[in-house]
Amino acid sequence: IKGQLIILFLIQVGGLGILTFATFFASFLKKGVGVRQQSILQEIFDSDSLSGTYQLLRRIFVFTLSIEIIGAFLLYFLWGNYPFKNINEQIYFSLFHSISAFCNAGFALFSNGLYEQGIRNLYLFHIVIALLIIFGGLGFPAIRDIFDREQLRKRLKLGWKRWKLSTQIAVYASIALILVGTLLFYLLEKENTLAGLGPIEQIITAFFQSVTTRTAGFNTVDMTQLGKPILMIFIFLMFIGASSGGTGGGIKTSTFVVIFKSLLATVTGQRVITLGRRTISHDLVYKAQSVFLFSATFIFVCSFLLSITEPNVPILDLVFEEVSAFATVGLSTGVTPNLSIAGKLIITFTMLIGRVGILTLAFALSIEKEDKLYKYPNSHIMIG
């Protein structure tokens, strides 16, 4: 139980974010939080002003605790006939899995995850877990924009007022990816891992795996039995991951959407990239492209190293493990326990980099250079 509580604490800290957690407690000290720290938090959580950053931190903690408590309350009544020793154990299990789901950790207190006998058929339980994952993956800025009382009053009073663009991207991109993932999983695994289930059970299972694959890492099917096509789809979903400011990993839905829109603009010959009646600056496009390129390169290099250290493991399984580690998902096809020491170190390092953020690491290692007050003449280079 001591080990579980330590892991639970680390899950909660990691879900909230080290900076958020540290700043919240620093605010109680005499020195408080400086302007520089507030400006960083303002950018992270998409706050309107520096003065509202401290209040935002409090709301984040309130939102987090409220959602986790509500989730635990619902899970408590959905365990079915699982043989708990007593009520206290049932409460503890409910709270643990609620926090693990909202923080997109994917840790379960069962040997086979949520594929455990007696748990795999609790479909209402799976739906609540999936909803907790979705809320956590949307990100705190989006949750605040959607559910904050002040924001709700403004939208009711001003009919034209909409969600922020970042919130729209987080919500609509998540819905699109979940629907695509659900449909593909259902079609590709209908005669495999979904065989023997009723139509409703198949849809719920496909929906759950689509949700958890992008961010969390729970499983309600036998991962070792999945076909290669769905593993490739999972790699794609894991690589995209959750939304900015959320508890999940990946390159984030906003990065994916910006890159996709820039691709469409290039193909259609548009010089200005627009999204939701807003213009996307070239700086944002460059940042998104950098995140994508750094991430893809890092995954390629680590997968290459794994292919050297683990010559007997199929390359698709190695790439799956690497992307799952980078996106801090935690899904596995079962090969991780059998990796060599070098392979496990590569996976561990990948998880660390994935949680810190590849762009953060690049900025930390880069050498600051002064801006030049001149520029060279333009030159044409053949592309493609």
C-alpha positions in Angstrom: 0.0 0.0 0.0 2.9 2.3 0.7 4.3 1.8 -2.8 0.8 2.4 -4.3 0.4 5.7 -2.4 3.8 6.9 -3.6 2.9 6.1 -7.2 -0.5 7.8 -6.7 1.2 10.9 -5.4 3.6 11.0 -8.4 0.6 10.5 -10.7 -1.2 13.5 -9.2 1.9 15.7 -9.3 2.7 14.6 -12.9 -0.9 15.2 -14.0 -1.0 18.7 -12.6 2.4 19.5 -13.9 5.6 20.1 -11.8 5.4 23.9 -12.5 1.8 24.1 -11.4 2.3 22.1 -8.3 5.4 24.0 -7.3 3.9 27.4 -8.0 0.8 26.6 -6.0 2.7 25.8 -2.9 5.2 28.7 -3.5 2.2 31.1 -3.4 1.9 30.3 0.3 5.4 31.4 1.0 6.4 35.0 2.0 8.0 35.8 -1.3 5.1 34.4 -3.3 5.2 34.0 -7.1 7.2 36.5 -9.2 6.2 38.2 -12.4 8.4 35.9 -14.5 6.7 32.8 -13.1 3.3 34.3 -13.6 4.1 35.1 -17.2 5.2 31.5 -17.8 2.0 30.2 -16.3 -0.1 32.7 -18.3 1.3 31.2 -21.5 0.9 27.6 -20.3 -2.7 28.0 -19.2 -3.8 30.5 -21.8 -4.7 33.1 -19.1 -6.0 36.5 -20.2 -3.8 38.4 -17.7 -1.0 38.1 -15.2 -3.3 39.2 -12.4 -5.6 36.2 -13.0 -2.8 33.6 -13.0 -2.9 33.0 -9.2 -6.7 32.6 -9.2 -6.3 30.3 -12.2 -4.0 28.0 -10.2 -6.6 27.7 -7.5 -9.3 26.9 -10.0 -7.1 24.2 -11.5 -6.8 22.5 -8.2 -10.5 22.9 -7.5 -11.4 21.5 -11.0 -9.0 18.6 -10.6 -10.1 17.6 -7.1 -13.8 18.0 -8.0 -13.6 15.8 -11.2 -11.5 13.2 -9.4 -13.9 13.0 -6.4 -17.0 12.8 -8.7 -15.3 10.1 -10.8 -14.4 8.1 -7.7 -18.0 8.4 -6.4 -19.4 7.0 -9.7 -16.8 4.3 -9.9 -17.6 3.2 -6.4 -21.1 2.0 -7.5 -19.9 0.4 -10.8 -17.6 -2.3 -9.6 -20.3 -5.0 -10.0 -19.5 -8.1 -8.0 -15.8 -7.7 -7.7 -14.7 -9.3 -4.4 -13.5 -6.4 -2.3 -12.4 -7.2 1.3 -14.3 -4.3 2.8 -15.8 -0.9 2.0 -12.5 0.9 2.7 -10.8 -1.1 -0.1 -13.6 -0.3 -2.5 -13.3 3.4 -1.7 -9.5 3.3 -2.2 -9.7 1.4 -5.5 -12.3 3.9 -6.8 -10.2 6.9 -5.8 -7.0 5.4 -7.2 -8.5 4.6 -10.6 -10.3 7.9 -10.8 -7.0 9.9 -10.2 -5.1 7.5 -12.5 -7.7 8.0 -15.3 -8.0 11.8 -15.0 -4.2 12.2 -14.9 -3.9 9.9 -17.9 -1.5 7.7 -16.1 -3.1 4.3 -17.1 -2.0 2.6 -13.8 -4.5 0.0 -12.6 -4.3 -2.1 -9.4 -4.7 -5.3 -11.4 -2.1 -7.6 -13.0 -3.8 -7.5 -16.4 -5.0 -3.8 -16.3 -8.7 -3.4 -16.9 -8.6 -6.6 -18.9 -8.6 -8.4 -15.5 -11.2 -11.1 -15.1 -14.3 -9.6 -13.5 -13.4 -6.0 -14.7 -13.2 -6.4 -18.5 -17.0 -6.7 -18.7 -17.9 -3.7 -16.5 -18.9 -1.5 -19.5 -20.4 1.4 -17.5 -17.2 1.4 -15.4 -15.2 1.7 -18.7 -17.4 4.6 -19.8 -16.7 6.6 -16.6 -13.0 5.9 -16.9 -13.0 7.0 -20.6 -14.8 10.3 -19.6 -12.2 11.0 -16.9 -9.5 10.4 -19.5 -11.2 12.8 -21.9 -11.5 15.5 -19.3 -7.9 15.2 -18.3 -6.7 15.1 -21.9 -8.6 18.2 -22.9 -6.4 20.3 -20.8 -7.0 22.8 -17.9 -7.4 25.9 -20.1 -10.1 24.1 -22.1 -11.9 22.8 -19.0 -11.8 26.3 -17.5 -13.1 27.9 -20.7 -16.0 25.4 -20.9 -17.1 25.0 -17.3 -16.0 28.1 -15.4 -19.0 30.0 -14.1 -17.8 33.4 -15.2 -17.2 32.1 -18.7 -20.7 30.4 -18.7 -22.3 33.7 -17.7 -20.6 35.6 -20.4 -21.7 33.2 -23.1 -25.3 33.2 -21.8 -25.3 37.0 -21.8 -23.4 37.5 -25.0 -24.8 35.1 -27.6 -21.9 35.7 -30.0 -19.2 34.8 -27.5 -17.6 31.5 -28.3 -15.0 29.3 -26.8 -11.4 30.3 -27.3 -9.7 29.0 -30.4 -7.4 26.7 -28.4 -10.5 25.2 -26.7 -12.3 24.7 -30.0 -9.2 22.9 -31.3 -8.9 20.7 -28.2 -12.6 19.7 -28.2 -13.2 19.2 -32.0 -9.9 17.5 -32.7 -10.4 15.2 -29.7 -13.9 14.3 -30.9 -12.7 13.7 -34.5 -9.7 11.5 -33.3 -11.9 9.5 -30.9 -14.5 8.8 -33.6 -11.9 7.8 -36.2 -10.2 5.6 -33.7 -13.4 3.9 -32.6 -14.5 3.2 -36.2 -11.1 1.8 -37.2 -10.8 -0.3 -34.1 -14.3 -1.7 -34.6 -13.7 -2.5 -38.3 -10.2 -3.9 -37.9 -10.7 -5.9 -34.7 -14.3 -7.1 -35.2 -13.3 -10.6 -36.0 -10.3 -10.6 -33.6 -10.3 -9.1 -30.1 -13.9 -8.0 -30.4 -15.1 -11.5 -31.5 -17.7 -13.0 -29.1 -19.0 -9.6 -27.8 -22.4 -8.2 -28.5 -22.8 -5.1 -30.8 -23.1 -2.6 -27.9 -20.1 -4.2 -26.0 -18.0 -4.1 -29.2 -18.8 -0.4 -29.7 -18.0 0.5 -26.1 -14.8 -1.5 -26.2 -13.7 0.2 -29.4 -14.6 3.6 -28.0 -12.7 2.9 -24.8 -9.5 1.8 -26.7 -9.7 4.8 -29.0 -9.9 7.2 -26.0 -7.2 5.5 -23.9 -4.8 4.9 -26.7 -4.1 8.6 -27.3 -3.3 9.5 -23.8 -3.9 7.1 -20.9 -2.8 3.5 -21.5 -5.6 1.4 -19.9 -6.6 -1.6 -21.8 -9.8 -3.7 -21.9 -8.5 -6.1 -24.6 -5.5 -8.4 -24.8 -2.8 -6.2 -26.3 -0.7 -9.2 -27.4 -3.6 -10.3 -29.7 -4.0 -7.1 -31.6 -3.4 -7.2 -35.4 -0.7 -5.2 -37.1 -3.0 -2.7 -38.9 -4.6 -1.5 -35.6 -1.1 -1.3 -34.0 -0.2 1.1 -36.7 -3.3 3.2 -36.1 -2.5 3.2 -32.4 1.0 4.5 -33.1 -0.6 7.4 -35.0 -3.0 8.2 -32.2 -0.4 7.9 -29.5 1.9 10.2 -31.4 -0.7 12.9 -31.6 -1.7 12.5 -27.9 -3.7 14.8 -25.8 -4.4 18.6 -25.9 -2.1 21.4 -24.7 -2.2 22.0 -21.0 -3.7 18.5 -20.4 -2.4 15.6 -18.4 -1.5 13.5 -21.5 1.5 13.4 -23.7 2.2 13.3 -27.5 2.8 16.2 -29.8 -0.6 17.6 -28.8 -3.8 18.1 -30.9 -3.0 21.8 -31.5 0.3 20.9 -33.1 -1.4 18.4 -35.3 -4.1 20.8 -36.4 -1.7 23.6 -37.1 0.5 21.4 -39.2 -2.5 19.9 -41.1 -3.9 23.5 -41.8 -0.4 24.6 -43.0 -0.3 21.6 -45.3 -3.8 22.4 -46.7 -2.7 26.1 -47.2 0.4 24.9 -49.1 -1.6 22.6 -51.4 -4.3 25.2 -52.1 -1.8 28.0 -52.6 -3.0 30.1 -49.6 -0.4 32.4 -48.1 -2.4 33.2 -45.0 -3.3 30.3 -42.7 -6.7 30.8 -41.0 -8.5 28.7 -38.4 -11.8 29.6 -36.7 -11.9 33.1 -38.2 -8.4 33.7 -36.8 -5.0 34.0 -38.5 -2.3 31.6 -37.5 1.0 33.4 -37.3 4.1 31.9 -39.0 5.8 31.7 -35.7 3.2 29.2 -34.5 3.5 27.2 -37.7 7.3 27.1 -37.3 6.9 26.0 -33.6 4.4 23.3 -34.6 6.7 22.0 -37.3 9.7 22.1 -34.9 7.7 20.0 -32.4 6.8 17.5 -35.1 10.3 17.2 -36.6 12.1 17.0 -33.2 9.6 14.3 -32.0 9.7 12.2 -35.2 13.5 12.4 -35.3 13.8 11.5 -31.6 11.4 8.5 -32.0 13.3 7.3 -35.2 16.7 7.5 -33.5 15.5 5.6 -30.4 13.7 3.0 -32.5 16.9 2.5 -34.5 18.8 2.0 -31.2 16.2 -0.4 -30.0 16.5 -2.4 -33.2 20.2 -2.8 -32.4 19.8 -3.7 -28.7 16.7 -6.0 -29.4 17.4 -7.8 -32.7 15.0 -10.6 -31.9 11.9 -8.4 -31.4 9.7 -7.4 -34.4 10.4 -3.8 -35.4 6.7 -2.9 -35.3 6.6 -3.9 -31.6 9.7 -1.8 -30.9 8.2 1.2 -32.6 5.0 0.7 -30.7 6.8 0.6 -27.4 8.9 3.6 -28.3 6.0 5.8 -29.3 3.9 4.7 -26.3 6.8 5.7 -24.1 7.4 9.0 -25.8 3.7 9.9 -25.5 3.7 8.7 -21.9 0.8 6.4 -22.8 2.0 3.1 -21.2 0.4 0.6 -23.6 2.6 -2.4 -24.4 2.4 -5.4 -26.7 4.1 -7.4 -24.0 7.7 -7.0 -25.0 8.9 -4.4 -22.5 9.6 -6.9 -19.6 11.8 -8.9 -22.0 13.9 -6.0 -23.2 17.6 -5.9 -22.4 19.0 -3.4 -19.8 20.0 -1.1 -22.6 16.5 -1.3 -24.2 14.8 -0.5 -20.9 17.1 2.5 -20.4 16.2 3.8 -23.8 12.5 3.4 -23.0 12.9 5.1 -19.6 14.8 8.0 -21.2 12.1 8.3 -23.8 9.4 8.5 -21.2 11.3 11.3 -19.4 11.8 13.3 -22.5 8.2 12.8 -23.5 7.0 14.2 -20.2 9.4 17.1 -20.1 8.7 18.0 -23.7 10.9 17.7 -26.7 10.8 21.5 -27.5 11.6 22.3 -23.8 14.6 20.1 -24.1 15.7 21.7 -27.4 15.4 25.2 -25.9 17.3 24.1 -22.8 20.2 22.7 -24.8 20.3 25.5 -27.4 22.8 28.4 -27.3 21.2 31.8 -27.3 22.2 34.0 -30.2 21.7 37.6 -30.9 19.4 38.6 -33.6 21.1 40.0 -36.7 20.2 43.4 -37.9 20.5 42.4 -41.5 19.3 39.7 -43.8 20.7 38.1 -46.9 19.0 38.3 -50.4 16.2 35.7 -51.0 17.1 32.6 -53.0 14.9 30.0 -54.8 15.5 26.4 -53.9 13.7 23.5 -55.6 11.5 21.6 -53.1 10.1 18.1 -53.9 
